[in-house]
Amino acid sequence: MSITIERYIQVVHPNRSKKLLRKWVRWSAAAFAWIAGTVYQMTAVIHTTDLIDGFCYGFVMWKSETTALIHSLWNFGSFYVIVLFLFVFCYGKILVVIRRQARVMAGHSGPGSSISQAQSSQI
């Protein structure tokens, strides 16, 4: 998600990206992704794992069914729905900006120029 957001800021908001995307911001985003993911997984594993008769049961021993349901909904929402929404939104905006820039650049060559005639003959 951090790479998607970084690319979105660089393409859609190029002036802000120079001020916002410093080296320490990129390093902090990478560190946060690693640390937050590790902490999330370790807390879930520690609280829901048990050893019974020599077999390890991970993510099985929930305190209640309600807790398991809430965790499943949270997991689905935060790791699937939000990620998919951000991906579609950010890359959709990037595509719109790139198409707009391509139209502007195509308008600069002008009709009847040798470049546009050469390109259309290649097509």
N, C-alpha and C positions, 0 to 999 in steps of 0.2 A: 504494500500500500504506500510505503514511503517513496518508492521509486515512481509510482504512478503520480503521486501528488507533486513530486519534484519536477517531473516532466511537464505536468499541467502548468505549474507556475512558470517554468522556463518558456513555454510556447505561448500560453495565453496571456501572461502578464510579464513580458520580458523586462520592463523597467523595474518592477518590484523584485524580480528574481535577483537582480544585481545587489540589492540591499538586503534581501531576506536570506538567500541561500549561501551563507558563508560556510567555510570549511567546518567550523565547530557545530553548525546546525546539522550538517550531514553526518558527522561523527556522533552527535547526540541521538539522531534518529536511528542510526544503526545500533548504538548501544541500548537504546530503549527497546527496540524490537527484540534483541537477544535477551535482555534482562527480564522484560515483562513476560515474554513467552516462557522462559524458564521458571519464573516465579509462579505463573499461572498453572503450568503443568505440575510442578512439584507440590503445590498446595492441594491440587485435585488428587494427585497420586497418594499423598500421605494420608489424607482423610478418607479415602475410599478403597484402600488396599488392605487385605488381611491374609494371613497365612493360616490355612486350615488343613490339618492332616498332611502337612508337607507340600501342599499345593498353594501357589500364590495366586490370589484372585485380585486383579487390578481393576479399578473403576467399577466395581461390582457392589461393594458393601456400603450402600448409602444409609444414612440415618433414617430417612423416610422416603416414601415414593414421591412425595411432593418436592423434596429437595432434588431428587433425580430428574424429575420433570422440569423443574425450573432451570437446572443446569443444562439439560438438553436443549431447551428453548433458547437460553442465553448463548450456548455454544453455536447453535444453528444461526441465530441472528447475527452474532458478532463475527463469526468466521466464514459465513457464506453470504448472507443477505447484504450486510454492510460492505463487504469487500466487492461483491458483484455490482452494487450500486455505484461505489466510487470508481470502479474500473470503467463502467459504461459511461458515467457522467464525465469523468476526466478525459478519456480518450475520445468521446463524442465531441466535446468542446475543442479538443486539439484538432480533430478532423475538420470541424467547421472553420477554424482559424486558417488551417492550411489551404482549404478550398478557396476561402476568401482571398488569401494572398496569391494563389495561383490565378484567380480571375483578374486581380489587379495587375499582375505581371504580364498576363496575356494581353491586357488592354494597352500596355506600354508599347508592344511591338507594332501595333497598328495594322490596319488591313492593307493587303497588297505588298507588304514588305517581303524581301527575299527570304528572310528567316521563316516567316509563317508559310510561304509557298513551299519552301524546302521541307518543312515539317509535314505539311499536308500531302506532299507527293510521296513522302516516306510512308505515311499511314495508308 
